[in-house]
Amino acid sequence: MRKIKKNDDVIVIAGKDRGNRGNVLRVLGDRLLVSGVNMVKKHQKPNPVKGLTGGIVAMEISIHASNVAIYNAASKKADRVGVKMLEDGRKMRVFKSSGEVIDA
């Protein structure tokens, strides 16, 4: 079971964007694409077939999963993720600090 999934609210704990928060857009193996984090400027050629104009565009690039932590809204801090087994055999992700279920 993955510790961090798509649409999770995460906070960056290491790197140039330390302290920034965002939602996970995609999970790419051990790397994550997080909205508004690790922004770079890319020179883009125009593509009339796709309707893209050329120029310099700002876009997110992936960040390693070890540099982010899941954001606990109750404590307003970064938290670690644990896995708890239920009686019926299902696994649930929980916050390590409080034991609350992350997603029901």
N, C-alpha and C positions, 0 to 999 in steps of 0.2 A: 504494500500500500504506500502510495506517495505521501510524503509529509506536506508538500505544497502543491496545490492543484490550480487549475484555471479558475479565474475570477476570485481568488483569495486576495485579501488586502494584506500587503506586505510592506515592510520597512527595510531600507538598506542599512546594514550594520557595518559595512566596510567599503572603502573606495572613495572616489571623488564625489559621489552623490550620497554620502553618509547622512542619514537622518531623513531622507526623502521617502515619501509614501506613494504607493500606486497599486493598481490592480494587475494581476498576472493576466496577460493577453494570450500567451502561448507557452507551453512547456516543450522544450527542445532537448530531451535527454536530461543532462545535468545542468542545463542552462535555461534561463527564464527570460521571456520578453515581458517587461513591466512598463506600464504606461507612464510616460513622463520621466523615466529614469534612463541614464546612460544615453543621452541625446547626442547625436552627431549631425554634421551638415554633409549632405551628399550632393554632388553635381549630377543632375539628371538630364539625359538627352530627351528631346521631345519625341513623342510617339503618337502620331496622328491616328493610328488605328485604335489605340486605347483611350485617346482623348487626353493624353498627358502633355502639359506644356513643359518646356525645358526650363532649367534654372537651378538654383540652390534650394534644396528642401531639407528640413529638419526631420529626423526620424530616430526611433529608438533602435538600439542594437541590444543583443542579448547580454545578460549578466549571469555570472555563475551562481548556482543555487546556494552555495555556502556563504555568499555575501549578503543574503537577505534572510529575514526572519519574519514569521507570521505576526501580524499586528493584533493585539488583544484590545478590543475597544473598551472593555470594562476597566482594565487597569491603565489604559492609554500608554502601553509600553510594548516592546518586542517580547515575544514569548517563544518557547520551544513547543514542539508538537510531540505528543505521545499517542500510542494506540491502545485502546481498551477493548477487550473482548466482551460481547454481550452474552446473555444466557442462551440465545438462539444461535450462537456461532458467528454472528456478524461482527465486523471490526468497525470501530468508530474512532475518529480523530478527536483528541482532547487537548486542552491547554495543560502544560505541565504544572504551571503555578497554581491554578485553581481547580483543575479537573473538569471544567465545563466542556461540554461537547461543542466542537467547532461548527459543524453543520449537521442539522437534524434531518 
